[in-house]
Amino acid sequence: MSATHHPDEALVSGYAAGTLDQGQHVAVATHLASCADCRRWSKALERVGGRIAERTAGRRQDEAPDLRPGAAV
């Protein structure tokens, strides 16, 4: 991947979540090193994941809050 060929959203999301295999991780990390736009997108996804983790920490799945936009949390 070069800075002119961007990874799709699923790859960037997987990178932010830490769920990619080693080869995919290396490819996306290499791209992020040279692409500020994708790097910003990845960081934004990491922040969202962190917020979800904070809001659901210690809760059972059936107790998790509704995180859809506009839902009361």
Summary of the structure (lengths in Angstrom):
residues: 73
radius of gyration: 14.8
end to end distance: 38.9
largest distance: 43.2
contacts: 161
relative contact order: 0.13
helix: 63%
strand: 0%
